[in-house]
Amino acid sequence: MELVRQSIALLSFFVIPTMLVAFPLYGLYKRVPVYEAFVDGAKEGFNVAVRIIPYLVAILFAIGMFRASGAMDFMADALGPLLALVGFPAEVLPMAIIRPLTGSGSAGVVAEMIQVYGEDSLFVKMAAVMFGSTETTFYVVAVYFGAVNIKKTRHAVPAGLTADFAAMLIAVWTVRLLFG
């Protein structure tokens, strides 16, 4: 098990520098004007950011109301015993509830968990793996689908939530296997 951890640590050290070098080199190999393509992408990203601001404000307001109303605590209390049957700790449930809604809110949950449990705790590791392996499903639907005027999200939400739920369970089980 220690060999696996050391291998992952070594590999993770080289992933981002390799990508930062490999993508521009591949673009040059394909004769793409790399810098111009980068600037065009940045311009397009800025335009998208301006278009999504109203949707972003709406979703952040809704999440603030959800937390302030006590609904998150109610859901955590109600779902805790059920998820305990599959080995999902109640301490990580706020992350599971907030993550499909917002990335910044879930980052806040992780920061709060670090203060409560310590940065090396099993619960924080579970939440951190959830953060990296799940998507902000409702945020994506509200902001990005809204920005490009997609009104029919019939299959997107159930598919996204199913993937989120599976990733959360696997995150808990994997952290238990590697660190528990």
Buried (B, 14 or more C-beta within 10 A) or exposed (E): EEEEEEEEEEEEEEEEEEEEEEEBEEBEEEEEEBEEEBEEEEEEEEEEEEBBEEBBEEBBEEBEEBBEEEEBEEBBEEBBEEBEEEEBBBBBBBBBBBBBBBBEBBBBBBEBBBEEBEEEBBBBBBBBBBBEBBBBBBBBBBBBBBBEEEEEBEEBBEEBBEBBEEBBBBBBBBBBEEBE
